[in-house]
Amino acid sequence: MTDPAGGLAVIGAGVARTGTKSLKLGLEHLLAGPCHHMTEVFANPAQVQAWIDAIEGRPVDWNALLAGYKAIVDWPGASFWPELLAANPGALVVLSVREPETWYRSAELTVFDIFDYLPPEAAPWMEALRCLLRDRFCDRFDDRAAMIDAYERHNAEVRRGVPAAQLLEWHPEQGWEPICARLGLPAPAHPFPAVNTIAEFRAEYRMPPVMIST
């Protein structure tokens, strides 16, 4: 399944810490082109204003913002899946999921903790991201119940809002096969990427290491 107009072939509606960095790499291999992810915003500051416009409710030309990308996963795109699907009506929507408690523990030690460790120049984007989470998810990071409720509510909205023929609910441990089957592509012989562990994330952003219970 691809968009005949040449836009996004895959829209990732799963939020951060559901295997989205691994999914990004897997989709880039399958689609032979770049996949948008939160890391793309950090690497391309020119994108920040357009995302802020979207977060603050101003019109956004989604095709212009994501020109050249074959897919999008992770925040901020995951919170704009309805708009992205409207702009790319032929896309496959992949809802990446994990067990809620496991998801919260991973997010708590990574994306919810990163706000205190980024350099000052990242402040405008991080303030906008916090606004996005507050408006479209939840930003009560220390409230496990509230965050898990937001996570489950988000996933339920995707399941209700995306036509079944265009929705794939995907667990990272499922690897290539479900995605390839829905895209009509052969599954690669090598293992599906498995990257961005809690330890790797914290090291990348120079956050102090933490004890991780198993």
Secondary structure, DSSP 8 states (H G I E B T S, - for coil): ---TTSS-SEEE---TTSSHHHHHHHHHHHHTS-EE-HHHHHH-GGGHHHHHHHHTT----HHHHTTT-SEE-STTGGGGHHHHHHHSTT-EEEEE---HHHHHHHHHTTTTTGGGTS-GGGHHHHHHHHHHHHHHS---TT-HHHHHHHHHHHHHHHHHHS-GGGEEEE-GGGTHHHHHHHHT----SS-------HHHHHHHTT--------
